[in-house]
Amino acid sequence: MAIVDADYKFVCVDIGGYGRNSDGGIFEASIMGQRFQNKTINVPVDQPLPNQQEPTPYVLLGDEAFPLKPYLMRPFPYRQSRQEHTKDLFNYRLCRARRVVEKAFGILSKKFRIYSRPLEMNIDTVNTVVLATCILHNFLRVNTPGDTNYFEYIEQEQQPDLNELESLINDPRRGSNEAFEVRNKFIN
């Protein structure tokens, strides 16, 4: 899992989840996900959106695999978005913003050709290689004005137990009123 900024730099990486598991499940069970849930991760102070007065929190952007949370925006279900233009527009803009993460991983894999084939090495070595390439990727990116050079690596101490969280993740009532309010601020 990775958090990427607008300059395609990795801000936070959480290495150790298996690719065969769902992204939402991995995030929920990861230390990164738990730190967001517990509000113990370093996030900038809420700021108003353009042409708004009320502060809005910084959020992560995810796809349909993730639950809606006050710190994590996900798209509206396809049926809902097709019925209302504002929801469809929100989904479109969310998708465009999520492309930054996909492009960052694309740049990483093109820059470090080791990712063009399966990594046939010890799991601990794979984790070290992934972490090293993320750090080198950031180092090689051109620094921008106001760049904080902030990078956080969250190491998994144990493999997350995804079976325990499966029922919580698949529960459509998971989104809280606070999460819906945050999403409505972005829609407006």
C-alpha positions in Angstrom: 0.0 0.0 0.0 1.2 3.5 -0.7 0.2 7.1 -0.4 1.4 9.2 -3.2 1.4 13.0 -3.5 0.6 15.1 -6.6 4.3 15.0 -7.7 4.2 11.1 -7.9 6.3 10.8 -4.8 5.6 8.1 -2.2 4.6 9.8 1.0 3.9 6.6 3.0 4.4 2.9 2.1 3.1 -0.1 4.0 4.9 -3.2 2.6 4.0 -6.8 3.5 0.4 -7.5 2.3 -0.2 -10.2 -0.2 -1.5 -9.2 -3.6 -4.1 -11.9 -3.7 -6.1 -10.2 -0.9 -8.4 -7.3 -1.5 -6.9 -3.8 -1.2 -9.7 -2.7 1.2 -9.0 -5.7 3.5 -5.2 -5.2 3.4 -5.6 -1.5 4.2 -8.1 -2.1 7.1 -5.8 -4.8 8.7 -2.6 -2.9 8.0 -0.7 -0.7 10.5 -1.3 2.2 8.1 -5.0 1.6 8.1 -5.1 1.3 11.9 -3.1 4.5 12.3 -5.6 6.4 10.1 -8.5 4.9 12.0 -7.0 5.8 15.4 -5.8 9.2 14.1 -2.2 8.5 15.0 -0.7 9.2 11.6 0.8 12.5 10.6 -1.8 14.3 8.4 -1.9 18.0 7.5 -4.4 20.2 9.4 -7.8 20.6 7.8 -8.1 23.5 5.3 -11.0 25.0 3.4 -11.5 23.9 -0.2 -11.4 26.6 -2.9 -14.3 29.1 -2.5 -15.3 27.5 0.8 -15.0 28.8 4.4 -15.3 25.6 6.4 -12.2 23.4 6.8 -12.2 20.1 5.1 -10.0 17.2 6.1 -7.3 15.8 3.8 -8.4 12.4 2.6 -7.1 9.3 0.9 -8.6 8.3 -2.4 -9.6 4.7 -3.0 -11.6 2.6 -5.4 -14.7 0.4 -4.8 -12.7 -2.1 -2.7 -12.3 0.4 0.1 -14.9 1.5 2.7 -16.1 5.1 2.9 -14.4 6.8 5.9 -14.0 10.4 7.0 -10.3 10.0 5.9 -10.9 7.8 2.9 -13.1 8.7 -0.1 -14.4 6.0 -2.5 -16.7 6.4 -5.5 -20.4 6.1 -5.4 -21.8 2.8 -6.7 -22.3 2.8 -10.4 -26.1 2.8 -10.2 -26.2 5.8 -7.9 -23.7 7.8 -9.9 -25.6 7.3 -13.2 -28.8 8.7 -11.6 -27.3 12.0 -10.4 -24.9 14.2 -12.4 -23.2 15.5 -9.2 -22.3 12.0 -8.1 -21.2 11.0 -11.6 -18.9 14.1 -11.7 -17.6 13.2 -8.2 -16.7 9.7 -9.4 -15.0 11.1 -12.6 -12.9 13.5 -10.6 -12.0 10.9 -8.0 -10.9 8.5 -10.7 -8.7 11.2 -12.4 -7.1 11.9 -9.0 -6.5 8.2 -8.3 -4.6 8.0 -11.6 -1.7 9.8 -9.9 -1.1 6.7 -7.8 -1.3 4.4 -10.8 1.2 6.6 -12.7 3.6 6.7 -9.7 3.7 2.9 -9.7 4.1 2.9 -13.5 7.1 5.3 -13.2 8.5 3.2 -10.4 8.3 0.0 -12.4 9.7 1.6 -15.6 12.6 3.1 -13.7 13.4 -0.1 -11.8 13.3 -2.9 -14.3 13.4 -5.5 -11.5 9.6 -5.1 -11.4 9.3 -6.4 -15.0 9.4 -10.0 -13.8 8.5 -11.9 -10.7 10.8 -11.2 -7.7 12.3 -14.6 -7.0 13.9 -13.9 -3.6 13.3 -14.2 0.1 10.2 -12.3 1.4 12.4 -10.1 3.7 14.6 -9.3 0.7 11.6 -8.4 -1.4 10.3 -6.0 1.3 13.8 -4.4 1.4 14.0 -4.1 -2.4 10.5 -2.5 -2.6 11.3 0.0 0.2 14.7 0.8 -1.4 13.2 1.5 -4.8 10.4 3.7 -3.3 13.0 5.8 -1.5 15.3 6.0 -4.6 12.2 6.9 -6.7 11.5 9.9 -4.4 15.2 10.9 -4.4 15.2 10.9 -8.2 12.0 12.9 -8.6 12.7 16.6 -9.0 12.0 18.5 -5.8 9.3 21.0 -6.0 8.9 24.3 -4.1 7.5 23.7 -0.7 8.4 20.0 -0.8 8.5 18.6 2.7 10.6 15.5 1.8 8.3 13.6 4.1 8.4 9.8 3.8 7.1 7.2 6.2 7.6 3.5 6.0 5.3 1.3 8.0 6.6 -2.1 8.6 4.2 -5.0 9.1 5.2 -7.0 12.2 2.8 -9.8 11.2 0.6 -10.8 8.4 -2.9 -9.2 8.9 -5.8 -11.5 9.7 -8.1 -10.6 6.9 -10.7 -13.3 7.7 -11.5 -11.5 11.0 -12.3 -8.2 9.2 -14.1 -9.6 6.1 -17.6 -9.1 7.5 -16.8 -5.5 8.5 -15.4 -4.6 5.1 -18.3 -6.0 3.2 -20.9 -4.2 5.4 -22.5 -1.5 3.2 -23.5 0.4 6.4 -19.8 1.0 7.2 -19.8 4.6 6.1 -20.5 6.9 9.0 -22.4 10.2 9.0 -19.1 12.0 9.3 -17.8 10.2 6.2 -20.9 11.2 4.2 -20.5 14.8 5.3 -16.9 14.9 4.2 -17.8 13.4 0.8 -20.6 15.9 0.4 -18.1 18.8 1.0 -16.1 17.4 -1.9 -19.2 17.0 -4.1 -20.3 20.6 -3.4 
